[in-house]
Amino acid sequence: MLRGTMPRLFPALLALGAAALASARDQTILLGTYTDTASRGIYAVRLNGDTGALSAPELVAALPDPEFLAADPGGHTLYALTRVKGPDGRPVAAVASFRVEADGRLAPLNTQPTGRGSLTHLAVDATGRMLVAASYGGGYVVSFPLEPDGRLGAAATILDQAGALGPVKDRQNAPHPHSVTLSPDNRLAWVADLGLDRVFAYRLDPTRGTIAPADPAAVVLAAGTGPRHTKFSPDGRFYYVLGELDATITACRYDAGRGVAEPFQRISLLPEGDTGRRSGSEIRIHPNGRFVYAANRFHNVIAVFARDPETGALTRIEVVPSGGEIPRNFSLSPDGAWLVCAHQDSGNLTVFKVDAATGRLTATPHTAQVARAVCVLFQP
């Protein structure tokens, strides 16, 4: 049981304004937050699949700093980053697990610490038997086996990142693994390291819940890119790396057999000549594979790109205001009809209608307020 974790059952989430949210296409969105101000943990809202309207947010799990969330493939278990007290009383990074009940409640299962510094991002493998997480501040990657009931086993692998640092002295002063993306064939975990300008590949062993360095070991990016988050195209033939420090996307051809990603294009999120501060935050690919979306959080914008399905090349279509301050994270609904963006500083969620034919975004008046929201997860 998680100490201090007392999930609020949220009957309102089951009704959630039935008159306004009656569509069978309604979706639950779970929100990870920082709990250093008004937030208390993980929140849930409902998105009306017909109108884009959002319900009032409900606290579904009280938890310290659940800044990123991930679900198992079946959507039966939710995993959240958090922190617990170590043997010496100081906080250490941990991952918490919750069973997702039939009525939408989150029931705590267990938590497992790393014994080291804070975690930043996590992903569950396609078999649902292991989880991999990255520590930006601690410079390490960790894996956990998962039990059949979704509980976390003790950390099985902890690997420190190492390599030549990038040129941006105030940000690339150490290894900074920022995210974990699993290959479509579930063979490799790709870990984007902002400090080293590389995306490292680790072999997965779901039977034991362990990882090991792959060969080839990494994709080398342009100096100063600062890779943050990455995504594969739906067909698995291309791989896209968002640069936080230069606000670019690096497009790569992906050879699954060899486990090799080869960069062939680097494109800016911002219009040519824009000299404002760059800070890429999130990248997503539309379910139809034709469009790519990426946020630049200090411009408070979302860039939209057309993607050539044959060549994988990107063409920027538009750059639109995100509707708040510091768009830290956003996600597309599973049907690709809506984009929901969370703003870290202004604390508001914004909803955009997505044109599936053109990829363009249209802002809606729908919003909800969740303090320090930094992760948007559509519940499977």
N, C-alpha and C positions, 0 to 999 in steps of 0.2 A: 504493500500500500504506500502511496506517495504521502510523505509527511506534509501536512499543511495543505493537501490537495482535497478540496471538498467541492466536487462538481455540482453546480446548480442544475437541478432538473428543470427543463424549460418547457412546460406545457404550452406556453405561448407560441413556441416554435412549431407546435403541431397544428395550431389553429392559424396563427399569424395573419390575422385579418382575413378570414376566409373569403369575404366578399371580394377583396382586392387580389388575393393570391389563390385563385381556385384552379389554375391551369395544371394539367397533368405534367406539363413540362417544367414546373417549378423545380429549382435546384437549391440545395443547401450549400452555403459558402462558409468555410471555416477560416478564421483570421488569427494569425499569430501576431503577437505584440511584444513591445518592450514594456516592462511593468515599473519603470522608474518614475512615472507620474500618475495619471489617473487610471491606467489600465490595470486589470487584475489577473489577466491570463488569456485563455482562448475564448473567442467570441464566435457566434454564428448568426448569420442573416439568411433570409430566403430571397431568392431572385425570382420574380415572376417571369416565366419564359415567354410570355406573350407581349408584355409591356416594358419589361426591364425595371419595374418598381422593386424597391428593397424593403424588407420588413425592418422593424426596430431590432437592433442588435441585442443578443442575449448572451450573458456569460455562461459558458458551458463547462469550463474547467478552470479553477483558480490554480495558477501555476506561475512560478517566477520566470520571467523572460522567455516565454515560448516563441522565440523569434522566427523559427521555421518549422513547418509541419510537413509530414508525408504520410500517405496511407498505403496499406498493403494492396496487392492487385485486386482483391475482391472487395475492398472497402470495408472490411470487417474490423480492422484495427487501425487506430491512429497513433502516430509517433510524433513526439514534440521534443525539441531541444529545451533544456532547462538547466538548472544548477541545484546542487545539494551541498550540505556541509560535509567536508572531508574529515578524516580522523583528527586533524589538528584544529577543527572548528572553522577553517577557512572554506569559502565556496569553491567547488570544483564542478566542471562540466558534467552533464548527464543527459541521458535520453529517457523520456517517460513514454509509457505505452498505455493506451486506453482501448477498451472494447467498445465498438459502436453498436449500441442496442437497436432493436427493431424500431423503437419509437424515436430514435435519433439521439438518445442520451449518450453521454460518454461515461463509461464506468472504468475507473482506474485499475490497471493490472499491476504493473511494477515499474521500477526505475533502476537504471544501471549507470553508475558513474564511470568516468574515464580516469579519475584520479589526477587529471591535469586541467589546463586552462580551457576557456570558453569554446563552445562549438558554434558553428556558423550556418551549416547547411547539412542536409541529409537526404538519402534516397534508399528505397527498399527495392530489392532485386525482384525479377519477374516471377520467381518461384515462391516468394514470400517467406524465404528461409533465412535471409540475412539482410542486414542494414549497414550502410557505409556512411560515415559522417566526416566532415572536414572542420578543422580549427584554424580560422584566420589568425587569431592572436597567438595560438600555441604552436603553429607551424607543423601540425601533424594530421594524419588521416587515421581513422579508427574504424574497425568493423565489429559487429555484434551478430552472433547467431540468434535466430528467432525460433521460439518454441511453437508447436502446432497450435496452441491456443493464443498465439500472438505475443506472449511474454518475451522480454529480452533476456538473453543469456549474458553472462559476463563478457566484457570486451575480449575478443579473440586475437586481434591484431592491432598494434599501434605502431605506425611508421612515421618517422620524421622526414619532412621534405628537405631537400638540399640541392644547391646549384648556384650558378652565377646570378648575382642580383641585377635587376634592371636599373636603368639610369635615373629614375625619378627618386631622388635621395630621400625625400620626406615620406614617401609611401612604399618604396621598394627597398626598405632597409633590412628586410629579413624575408624568409619564405612566408607566404600568406595564402595557403590553400583556401579558396573561397566557395567552391561548390563541387558537387558530385553529380555526374550524369552517367547513367548506365547505357551501354551500347544496346541496340535493338535485339541482338542475339544473346544478350545477358552474359557475355564472356568477359567484358571489361568494364571497370569503373574509370571514368575520365574525370580527373581532378584539376580544375583550373586554378593556377597559382599566380595571384596578382603580383607577388614580389619577384618571381623568377621569370616572368614572361613565357611561361610554358604551360601546357596542359599535359599532365602525367597520366599514363595508363597503368592500371593495376588489374591483374587477373583475379577473377572471382572464383571462390570455391564454396558454393552454397551448402554443400554437405557439412563442412566444418565451420562455415561462417567466417572464413579468413580471406585475406587479400595478399597479393605478392606482386612486386614490380614486373611489368610485362616487358617484352622485347619485340619491337622498339619501345622505348620507355616514355617518349614524350613527343608532342608537337611543339616546335619552336616558332614563336610569333615575333612580329616586329618589336624592336626595343621600345619600351615605354607603353606597350599596349595595356598591360595590367589586366589580364583576363579575369573575368568575374563569373558569369554564368554562360552555359552552353546548351545547345539543343541539336538533336538529330532531325532530319527531314522524315516525314512519315514513311517513306520507302527505304530509309536507312542508307541511302547512297551519298548523302551530304551531311556535313556537320558544321555548325555555326557557332562562333565564339564571340561573345560580347566583350569588348575592351572597356573596362571602367575608366581608366586613366585618359584614354584618347577618344572615348565615345565613338568607337568604330565596331563594325562587324567584320570578322574574318571568315570568309566562306572556304570550306575545305571539301575536297573529294574524299570519300571514305571507302576504304577497301576492307570489308569485314573479314575476309579470309586471312589477311595479313595483320589486321588490327592497326592499320595505318591511316592517318588523316593528313592530307596534303593541301596546304593553303593555296588558293588560286585567285582570290579577290579580297580586297580590303576597302570597305566603303564607310563613309562617315554617317553618323546619325543626323548631322546638322547640315543645313544648306551651306554651299561654298561661300567662304568669306566670313562666316560666323566665327568670331574670336572669343566668345564667352566661355566660361568655365565648363569643362567637360567632366561628366561623371555618369557613365552608363550604369544602369541598375538591374534591368531585367530584359530578357529576350524570350519571345514565344513564337511558335509557328502555328498558323491556322490549321484546323483539322483537315481542310482540303489540300493542304500543302502548297498553295499558290501564293501565300502572303506571309511576311515576317514582320513582327512588331518589336520595337525596342524603346525603352524609356531612358531619357537623360535627366537625372534628378535635379541638377542645379539650374537647368533651363526650364524645368517643369513642363516637359513635352514628351509626347510619344511619336516616334517616327514609324512610318508605314512603308514597307518595301514589297514590290512584286517579285516573285521568285519564279525563274524559269525551271520547270520540272525536269527538263532534259539536261541542261547544263549546270543547274544549281545557282546560277548567277543572280544577283540582286539588283534591282533598280528602285531608287527611292521615289515614292509616289507623293507623300505629303508628310508634314510635321505639324502636329496639332497640340494645342495646350492641354495638359492633363487635367486641369480643373482644381488644382490644389498645390500645396507646398511640399516638395520632396516626394515625387512618385517613386517610392522605394520598391514596390512590387505590384504586379498586375497579373491577371490570368484571363484566358478566354473560356467561355462556357463550352462544354463538350460538343455541343452542336455548332459552335462557331458563330452563333448569332449575337453574342454580347461580349464586351470586354469590360472587366471591373478592375479599377485601379485604386490602390490604397496609398494614402499620403502620410508619411511619417510625421511631419511637423504640423500640418493643418488638421490631421486626424479625420479627414473626410474620405469616404468612398465615392468615386464617380463611376457612372455607367455610360458606356458608349454602345450604340447600335452598330454592328459590323455589316457592311455590304459584302455578301459572299461572292458577288460577281466582280467587284472592283477592289475589294479590300479596304476601302475608305471607312473612316470612323465618323459617326455623327453623335455629338454630345447629347445626352438626355438630361432632363431636370432631376432625375432620381438620385438620391444620395442617402447616406447614413453616416453617423459619427462614431468612430472607434478610435480612442486615443492611442497614438504611437503604433498603429497597425503597420506591419512590415512583411506580412506573408498573406497571400490570397490563394486558398485551396478549394476548388470545387470538389465536394465530397463525392467519391465514386459511387 
